[in-house]
Amino acid sequence: MKFRYRVRGTTTVDVFIEVVADSPDEALIQAQDDLCGLSTYVGNGGMDKLIGVDGENESVEAGGEIEWDDADELGPADEEDE
């Protein structure tokens, strides 16, 4: 008998923001102060499955390969899934 599994993976997410500063160190501090933060959005089957940023001149993108970490059994598979 086959089972359904929800498999969880992790990857790096890179966040970008444009700031005006006099030096790289000041730019890092300014980015910390200015970033509106990550937000979760409805999509892909849930209320928290998509991420994004809210501020202007901010962006987010996947930054690496997915590492598959864990699998949770969901129950028996339907016959058409086998």
N, C-alpha and C positions, 0 to 999 in steps of 0.2 A: 504494500500500500504506500502511495506517495503522499507527502504532506506539503502544505504551503509554508513558506518561511518569509519573514521580513528580514532582509539582510541589511545591516547598518555599516556604513563606511564613513571614513573621515578624509578630509582634504583641507589644505590651507586655503583660506580666503584672503585675498589681497584687497585692501581698501585704499583708495586714492582720494586726495583732496588737494585743491589748489589753494595756496596761501601766499601772502606777500610778507617777506621777512628780509632782514639784513644778513642772515647767516643760516647755514644748515641747522645749527642747534636751535636758533630762534624759530625756524620753520617747524621743527618738531614740536616745540612748545605751542606754537600757534595752531598747528593741526589738532593737538590735544584739546585746546580751548574751543576751536571752531567746529569740530565734527559734531553733527547733530546726533550721530549714533546709528547703529544698525537697527533696522526695523524688520518685523516679520509680516508677511502678507498672505492672504488666502490664495491657495493654489496647490496643484498637484496632490489633491486629496486631503487637505487639512487646513487649519487656520494658521499654521506656523511653518509652512513648508517652503516658502520662498523668502529670500532675504534681499534687502536693498538698503539704500541710504535715502535720507529725506532732503538734505541740503543741496543748494546749487553748487556746481563744480565738484561734486562728490561722485564716486563710482565704486562698484564692488565687482570682483570677478574671481572665478576659481583660479587658484594659483598652483595646483599640483595634481599629481595622479591620486586616484582614490585608493585608500587602503581599507580593505574589507575587514571589519573588526569583530562582528558579532552577528548571530542569526537567532531570531525568535520564532518558534513554531507557532503558526496560526491555526492549524487544524488540518484535517484531511483535505486532500486535493479533490476537485471535482473530476469526474471521469473524463470530461473533455480536455482537462489539463494534462492528462497522462500521455 
